[in-house]
């Protein structure tokens, strides 16, 4: 049987029951004949205070081990779970025995450098340099617990509504967005090609044609929606943008539901229900972590989540949204006009100043949206939607998909792509086509919104970006 986690121990009524705690030392302090060790195992934000009373006699072995304990060491401590006399904590461990499982030297020892997390607070920039250890800090432990709970809630939401989880391919030969910036996958000897100066012969490559890491599972998801009615993907996607900003990752996770027999209104309803469900779950089950983010990362996080949970999302067309923004064009760095791609400042103004809450913008100009979106009868716009939330701007992007074969072929050609590369996608319109819709949610952007973390590299376990793939 697995040993109890600190989260489980702290949920018990402390009745002097004998327990064993295992984890890593956060702090150690001495006070007269008492030694206090705070142990955390990552199962919750709180650490368990373990108190050693030397006056009661600890034994030579325990006393010697206790003297050697340093911050970062892994330990196993036995004792009695008793009510804590200190404010702010329900229980503590009246400790009687301790085992040093793995040391963490406080100073350089020659072959081993000092444990780098000696201080209580470190800059996020410094912690990115030790990505293999940063999960032991309060901030990153809390981020990963929130990430875990949101991932589980995503599956809960879709499974409860009859969606089938589909694993779409990571390697693909098509660009779902038609925008390039893809990582190429090849077995060709690039070094030899460079020496020879010859152009690659992709007929000799592994797939017989250029292959890439996927930017989206949407197109493949549509094939299964055309058979299973409701599906969703949740997996890694990749963009080869050489951008070194706080908003970009080369590898990130996407949630992409697809629904057959669903129009744009159905899509908007699902997106609104989805966000409210996720925020309600994380509010109910990550309260301690959220209170930390609210106090130390970005004040107002909890109130912002509650606002979205209880709000009615305002729905407005792109045309009407731009008309409203143009009334305040002097407030923007990038003046709004019909046909522009809305900037983050425009989206934040719509949610923060005009609607004072979440907004869904619909019916964008077709020139600024992807080829697969259904065209409106006006010939100028498509049935697209972007879900905007206060503080962030866009958090979800989606559309009703084009189910008309001729119109889709035309859009592929207009976008500078080849219809033969999408023959299988076009087949969905040849055989039993139906109205269908879906959207995409960037998982890391969702976590940023929930936690207030400013840099997207701080909400994924191992960030991949230009020049960074070590850990």
N, C-alpha and C positions, 0 to 999 in steps of 0.2 A: 504494500500500500504506500502511496506517495505521502510524504510528510506534509503537515499543514503549512500553508502560506501565511505570511504576516497579516494579509487581508482577512483571512479566516480567523486567526487568533484575535484580532481586534474586534471581530464581530461577536465574540463570546462574552458571556458575563464572567468577569474575573473572580473566581471562587477558590483561589489557591490551588488550582489543578496543575499537575506536573506536565510541562510541555518542553519541546525542543524547538528552537528557532535557528534557521540557517539563512545566511545572507552575507552582505558586504558591509563593512564598518563605514558609517558616514562620519561620525565624530566620536572622540574619546576625551573625557575630561575627568580630572581628579578633584575631590573635595574632601579634605581631612582623611577619614578612613573609608570614604566611598569612591568607587570608580563607576562612572556612567559611560556606557557604550550604546550608541544608537546604531541599530542594524536595519538595513533596508534590503528587501529581496525583489523589488520591482513590481510586486503584485498590486501595490497601491501607492499613493503618494506618501502616506505616513510611514515613518520608521517606528520600530519598537524600541523603547528605552529598556536597556538591561542594566540593572543596578547590582554591583558587587559590594558587599559589606565586609571589609577586612576584619572588623572587630568580631565577627561571628566565626572567623576562621575559615580560610578557603583551601588550605592544604598547600604544600610547597609547590606541587606541580601546577595547580591552577594559578597560584600567585605569580609564578615565573612566566607562565604563558600570558597572563594578563599584562605583565610589564612589557611584553614584546609586541603587543597588538598596536597596529598603526592604521591610519585612515586608508581605506581601500582594501584591506585584508579581508579574506573570506573566512568566516567563523561558523562554528556550531556551538550554541550555548544552551545549557539545560538549566531549568529553574521552575519557579512557581509563578503562574499568571495571577497577579494581585491587582487590586485597585490602585491607581496612581494618585499620590498626594499632590502632584503638580497640576496646575491649571492647563486645560486644553488637551489633555489626554486621559482616556478612560482607564487604560490598563498599562502596566509595565511588568517586566520580568524580574522577580527577585532571584537573581542568578546564583547558581552554586558551582557550576562547572563550565569550562570553556575549552574548545579545541580549535587550534589555529589550522585551518585547512590549507590556505594559500596566503603567503605573506605579500606585502606591498611596501617595499622599503621607502622610508621617508627621505633618505639621502642616497646619492649615488654610491654604488658598492663596487665599482670597477666594471664588472661584466653586466650589471643591471642599472639602468637609470632610475632615479627617484620616481615614484608614482606621481604622474603629472597633475592629478586632481586633488591637490592638497588644500587649496583655498575653497571657501564656500561658493564664491562667485567667480566665474570666468567669462570672458567675452565670447560671443557666438562665433566670431572669426577664429579665435584660438581653438574652440571646440571642433570646428570643421577640419582643423589640421590633425586631430586625433579622433577621427570618425569611429574608430574601433572601440573607443572608450566613452564617448560622449553620452551613450544611453544610460550611464550610471549617474548622470546628473539629474536634479529635480526637473529641469526644463524638458530634457529629451525623454526621460521616463514618462512624463505626463503626455508629451506629444505622441509617443508610440502607443500608449494605452488608449488615447482618443482615436488614433488611427485604427487600432484593432477593433474598437467598438463600432466605429462607423462602417468598417468593412463588413462586419457581421450584420449590422442593421441593413445594409444594402441588399444582402442576400435575403434577409427576413422580408423586406418590403416586396421584392419581386416574387419570391416563392409564395407568399401569401396571396398574390394576385394572379396566380396561374402562369407565370413566366417560366420558361425553361432556360437554365444556364447553359450557354454554348461557348466552347473554347474555340475562338477563331484563330487562324494561323498568325504566327509571329513573322514568318518569312512569306513574302508576297512578290508578285511581279506587276502589280498595279498600284497606282497612287490614288487613294480614295479622295483626297482633297484636290488633286490636279494642280498642286502648288510646288512640287519638287521638294528639295531639302530632305532627302531620304538617305539613310545609310545603306551602302551597297554590300551585298553578301556574295562572295565569289570564292571559288577554289582555284582560279587562275593564278599563276605565279607572277605576281605584280613586279617583283624585283627583276625577273627575267625579261618581262615586257618592257620595263623601263630601260634596261640595258640595250635591248634590240631596237627600240624605237618603233616597234610595230603596234598597230591598233589592236585592242583585244578582239579575239574571235569568240564571241559568246556562244556560238554553236558548240564549242568545246568546253563550256562552263558546266557546272554541276546540273543546272536546270535547263540548259540549252538556250537560255536567254538571260538578260540581266535580272538579278534578284535583289530584293531590298528588305530591310526591317520595316514592319508595318507602321503607318501613321494612324491607322484606325481599323477597327474590326467591323465597321458599319456595313460595308458592301457584302461581306460574307455573312454578317448577321441577317441581312435582308433575305438571303436565300433560305435561311431556316425559318424566318418569320412567314415566308410563303408556303411553309409546310406545317409548322407547329403553332402558328397564330401569334404567339407572344414569346419573345426570347430576349435575353440580355447577355451581353459580354462584360467581363470585368477582368482586365489584364493589362500587361505592359504595352506601351506604344512608344515610338521613337521619332524624333525630329533632329535632323542634322543641321540646324541653324547654328552658325558660329556666333552665338550671342552669349556674352558673359554678364548677364544682368540678374537681378534678384527675382525675376519673373519667369526665367527660362530653365528648362531641364532638357537634356538630350534623351533621357529615359524617364517616363512617367506613366501613371496608371489611368485608364479611362473606363468609365461605366457607360455602356451604350445599349439602351433598350430599343427594340424594334417591334412594332405592332401591326399586324394585318387588319384590314377593315377599320382603320382608324384615320381620322382627319386631323387637321391642325388644332381644332378645339379640344379633341380628345388628348392630343399630345400636351397641350398646355395644362389641362386638368391633371394629367399624370405627373408632370414636372412639379407643379405646385404641391400636390400631395406628397411627392417624394421628398422634397426639401423639408417640409413640415415634419414628416415622419422621422427623418434623420436627426433633425435638431431636437425633437422631443426625446428621442432615445438617448442622445448624448447628454442632454440636460438631466434626464432621470438617472443615468448610470455612471456619469463621470463628474459628479458635482464637485468633488474635492479637487480634481485636476482643473476644472473650469474656474474655480475660485482662485486658484494659483495664477492662471492666465489673466484673469480679470484684475488681480492685484499687482502683478509684476510684469506682464507683457503688454497688454492693451486694456485700459479701463473701459468698461461699458460692454465687454464681450457678452456677458450673460444677458443684459438688457436687450442687446441687438438680436440675439437668438430668440428670445421671448417675443420680440416684436414680429419677427418673421413667422413664428409658430402661430400667432394669433391674427395675422394680417390677412386681408383679402387682397390678392395680387392685382394691381391695376393693369389692364390690358389696353395697349395703344398701338396704332399703326406707326410704322417708321415715318410715313409722311406727316402725320400729326405730331409725332415726337420732334421731328426736325423743325416744324413750324413753331413749336413752343420754344425750342432751344434758340432759334433765330431771334426771338424777342429779347434774349439775354446774351447775344453774341459777343458783347464787349467783355464778358466775364471769362472768355475762353482763350487759351493759347492757340488752339486750332479752331477757327471760325466754322460753325456748322453750316452745311448747305445740302440740298437734296442731291443724293448721289454719293455723299461722303460715307466712309466707314466710320461709325461712331467711335470716338476716342473714349478712353477711360474717364476723362474729365466730364464728357457729355453724359456718360452713363451714371456717374456719381451725382451729377446735378439733377438728373431725372428722378433718381431714387431719393436723394436727400433734400432737394429744394422744391421740386414740383409735385411728386406723388407722395413724398414723405413716407415711403415704404417700398416694398418690392414691386417691380414693374416687369411686364412681359411685352417686348416690342416685336411687332409682327410685320410681314409683308415688305421685305427689304427689296431694293433694286437688284435685279438679277445679275448685273455686272459685278457686284461685290460679294456674291454668294456662289456656292459650289454648284457644279453642273447637274447634280442629281435632284435638286429641289424642284418641286412642282411649280410650274408657271401659272400665274393668275391670268385671267382673261384680258387684262389690260395690256398684256404684252411687255410690260415694263418691270413688274415685280414678281417675286416668288413667295410661296407660302412658308417662309422661314420664321423662326422665333428665337429670340434671345431673352433669357431670364436674367434680370438684373436685381441685385440686392444691395442695400445700403452699405457703405464703407468699401465695397469691393468693385461693384459694377457687374459685368457678365460672369455668371457662374455656370450657366447651362446654355448650350446652343443646339438647335434642332430644326426640324422641318417636316412637312408632309413631303414624301418622296414622289418624284414624277413616275406615274404608272403608265403613261402613254408612250408607246414605242417610238413613234415618229418624232415627237417632241424631244424625247431623251436623246435620240440619235443626233438630232439637230444641235442640242446643247453640247454634246460631247465634241462634235466637229467645231462648233464656235469656240470652244475652250482650248482648241489646238491639240486635242488628243485624237487617237485613232479608235474608231468603233470596233475594229477587229480585236483590240486589246481588251475589250469589255464584252465580248460575245456572250459569255456566260451570264453576265449581269443583264444584258439585253434579253436573254432567253426568258428571264422572269416576267418580262412584259409580253412575250410571245405566247406563253403557256399559263393560262389561268391568272392573269394579272388582276390585282386588287388595289384599292386605295390603301396606303400604308404610311406610317409615320414613325419617327424616332428622334432621339436626342443624344447628346454626349455631355458627360460631366467629367471634368478633370479632377481626379481624386485628390491630388495634392492641393489644388486651389480650394477645394472644399475644406480640407484640413486647415489651411491658412485662415480661412474665414472663421472657423470654429475656435481656433486657438489664438488668433491675432499675431502669429509669427510672420514677420515681414518678409523674410527670405524663403523662397520655395525650397531651397536646398536644406532647410532645417525641418522639413516635415516629411522627408523620405529617409529610410534607414541609410542608404548609401547613394548620395547624389552623383549623377553622371552629367557632366557639362563639359564645355570646351576646355581641354587640357586637364580634366579631372576624372580619373577612373581608377584610382589606387585602392580606395576602400569606401 
